[in-house]
Amino acid sequence: MPAETIGFRPVTPDDCGRIYPYTSEYGEGSCQHSPVSMYSLEEKYGDMVCISGGFLYTLRSKKCDGIYRVYLAPLGNGDLKEAYERIFTDAASYGKKTMFLTLTEKHAEFVEKTFPGRFDITEDRDMAEYIYRARTMAEFAGGDLRKRRLEVHTFRNRYGDRAEIREITEKDFRECLEYEGKWLRDNIETHDEETLIRDQRMIEKHIAHYRELGLTGITLRIDGVIRGFCYGFRLGDTYDVITEKADRDIPHSFKVLRMESAKRCAADCQWVNMEEDVGLPGLRALKLAYKPEFLLRKFIVKEK
């Protein structure tokens, strides 16, 4: 391995505590900068990390190809120009050009200003993340969300004491996995099979290391049986909603999960991140319907 390379290595659950100070303080609340995602989406991105010189460096190893070596933005408190130049050197030492995926607007502007003419910079709308005020989501406050409030009231009037929301604990892990298996079987014919199966493997990794990863979430039970669950991870003052599962034949169950997870898991946060829509029209319409405070814009940056 060339001497100029950065010493990247795979992410393990034990690494999350070391990664978190960088992603929480400098990651702008982006789910792409979550140590939980870096670990659990290894199958998709192959994220590898190195902490050196006050910066966290991340390589998306499974996105690299014969031309580009692919990275996330360097995160840390120091000479950012020098951190980027270190990445350029790392890529060049492999005989490749540098590419960055999902740079935030702040980092894209820095690269354009600091290294003028060196990169092609393109906005990726499909990877923009939806950011909401935590208090708004916990109450579905305001006229724009009045319909959501009424739908939650409809759910509560219908199910009353039969419905129970509570924090996920170790006692729920087995039932959550069983419910996920049932959810997969019920939805696999109408959704992309490969994506659902990969999502199931991700959830299995989360549940296996739930406490180590710092996850928090809730279950929705009706008549004592799990009919939905959701969980996420705190990134500084942002709560990242990673997974939502519920029965579509129970009206408004997803809305109840969204409100209650914001109320119980994001109480000390300013923002809730409902992540990207990945270009799916239905998912985009859904996320926009909850009236995000802003979109965390994302950019692809390629060396010319």
PECOR-V36015 format. One record per pair of residues at least 4 apart in sequence whose C-alpha atoms are under 6 Angstrom apart, sorted by the first residue. I is the first residue (numbers start at 0). J is the second residue. D is the distance in whole Angstrom. If there is no record, write none. Layout:
BEGIN
i = {I | I}
j = {J | J}
d = {D | D}
END
This chain:
BEGIN
i = {3 | 4 | 6 | 7 | 7 | 7 | 8 | 8 | 9 | 10 | 10 | 11 | 15 | 15 | 19 | 21 | 21 | 21 | 22 | 22 | 23 | 23 | 25 | 26 | 28 | 28 | 36 | 37 | 39 | 41 | 41 | 44 | 44 | 45 | 45 | 45 | 46 | 46 | 46 | 47 | 47 | 48 | 48 | 49 | 49 | 50 | 50 | 53 | 54 | 54 | 55 | 55 | 56 | 57 | 57 | 58 | 59 | 59 | 63 | 63 | 63 | 66 | 67 | 67 | 67 | 67 | 68 | 68 | 69 | 69 | 70 | 71 | 71 | 90 | 90 | 90 | 91 | 96 | 97 | 98 | 98 | 99 | 99 | 100 | 101 | 101 | 101 | 102 | 102 | 102 | 102 | 103 | 103 | 104 | 109 | 110 | 111 | 117 | 117 | 118 | 118 | 118 | 119 | 119 | 120 | 120 | 121 | 121 | 122 | 122 | 123 | 123 | 125 | 125 | 126 | 126 | 127 | 127 | 127 | 127 | 128 | 128 | 128 | 128 | 129 | 129 | 129 | 129 | 129 | 130 | 130 | 130 | 130 | 130 | 130 | 131 | 131 | 131 | 131 | 132 | 133 | 133 | 133 | 135 | 135 | 136 | 136 | 137 | 137 | 137 | 139 | 139 | 151 | 155 | 158 | 161 | 161 | 162 | 162 | 163 | 163 | 164 | 164 | 165 | 165 | 166 | 166 | 167 | 167 | 167 | 174 | 183 | 187 | 205 | 208 | 209 | 214 | 214 | 215 | 215 | 216 | 216 | 217 | 217 | 218 | 218 | 219 | 219 | 219 | 219 | 220 | 220 | 220 | 226 | 227 | 227 | 228 | 229 | 229 | 230 | 231 | 231 | 231 | 232 | 232 | 233 | 233 | 236 | 236 | 237 | 237 | 237 | 238 | 238 | 238 | 239 | 240 | 255 | 256 | 259 | 260 | 261 | 262 | 276 | 276}
j = {89 | 89 | 49 | 47 | 48 | 49 | 47 | 48 | 47 | 38 | 47 | 38 | 19 | 34 | 23 | 25 | 74 | 75 | 26 | 32 | 234 | 235 | 74 | 32 | 234 | 237 | 40 | 46 | 201 | 45 | 46 | 59 | 61 | 59 | 60 | 61 | 58 | 59 | 60 | 57 | 58 | 56 | 57 | 55 | 56 | 54 | 55 | 75 | 74 | 75 | 73 | 74 | 73 | 70 | 71 | 70 | 69 | 70 | 67 | 68 | 69 | 95 | 95 | 96 | 97 | 98 | 90 | 97 | 98 | 99 | 99 | 99 | 100 | 95 | 96 | 97 | 95 | 302 | 302 | 300 | 301 | 299 | 300 | 299 | 297 | 298 | 299 | 106 | 107 | 297 | 298 | 296 | 297 | 296 | 113 | 114 | 115 | 302 | 303 | 301 | 302 | 303 | 300 | 301 | 299 | 300 | 298 | 299 | 297 | 298 | 297 | 298 | 277 | 278 | 275 | 277 | 275 | 295 | 296 | 297 | 274 | 275 | 294 | 295 | 272 | 273 | 274 | 291 | 294 | 271 | 272 | 291 | 292 | 293 | 294 | 270 | 271 | 291 | 292 | 270 | 269 | 270 | 271 | 139 | 140 | 258 | 261 | 258 | 261 | 262 | 144 | 148 | 255 | 159 | 162 | 221 | 222 | 220 | 221 | 219 | 220 | 218 | 219 | 217 | 218 | 216 | 217 | 216 | 217 | 218 | 178 | 187 | 192 | 209 | 212 | 214 | 231 | 232 | 230 | 231 | 229 | 230 | 228 | 229 | 227 | 228 | 225 | 226 | 227 | 228 | 224 | 225 | 226 | 245 | 244 | 245 | 244 | 242 | 243 | 242 | 239 | 240 | 241 | 238 | 239 | 237 | 238 | 268 | 269 | 268 | 270 | 271 | 265 | 271 | 272 | 272 | 273 | 259 | 260 | 263 | 264 | 265 | 266 | 282 | 283}
d = {6 | 4 | 6 | 5 | 5 | 5 | 5 | 6 | 4 | 5 | 6 | 6 | 6 | 5 | 6 | 6 | 6 | 6 | 4 | 6 | 5 | 4 | 6 | 6 | 6 | 5 | 5 | 6 | 6 | 4 | 6 | 5 | 5 | 6 | 5 | 5 | 6 | 5 | 6 | 6 | 5 | 6 | 5 | 6 | 5 | 6 | 5 | 6 | 5 | 4 | 6 | 5 | 5 | 6 | 5 | 4 | 5 | 5 | 6 | 5 | 5 | 5 | 5 | 5 | 6 | 6 | 6 | 5 | 5 | 6 | 5 | 6 | 6 | 5 | 6 | 6 | 5 | 6 | 5 | 6 | 5 | 6 | 5 | 5 | 5 | 5 | 6 | 6 | 6 | 5 | 5 | 6 | 5 | 6 | 6 | 6 | 5 | 6 | 6 | 5 | 4 | 5 | 6 | 5 | 6 | 5 | 5 | 5 | 6 | 4 | 6 | 5 | 5 | 5 | 5 | 6 | 6 | 5 | 5 | 5 | 5 | 5 | 6 | 5 | 6 | 5 | 6 | 6 | 5 | 6 | 5 | 5 | 6 | 6 | 6 | 6 | 5 | 5 | 5 | 5 | 5 | 5 | 5 | 5 | 5 | 6 | 6 | 5 | 5 | 4 | 5 | 6 | 6 | 5 | 6 | 5 | 5 | 6 | 4 | 6 | 5 | 6 | 5 | 5 | 6 | 6 | 4 | 5 | 5 | 6 | 6 | 6 | 6 | 5 | 6 | 6 | 6 | 5 | 5 | 6 | 6 | 4 | 6 | 6 | 6 | 4 | 6 | 6 | 5 | 6 | 5 | 4 | 5 | 6 | 5 | 4 | 5 | 5 | 4 | 6 | 5 | 4 | 5 | 6 | 5 | 6 | 4 | 5 | 5 | 6 | 5 | 6 | 6 | 5 | 6 | 5 | 5 | 6 | 6 | 6 | 5 | 5 | 6 | 6 | 5}
END
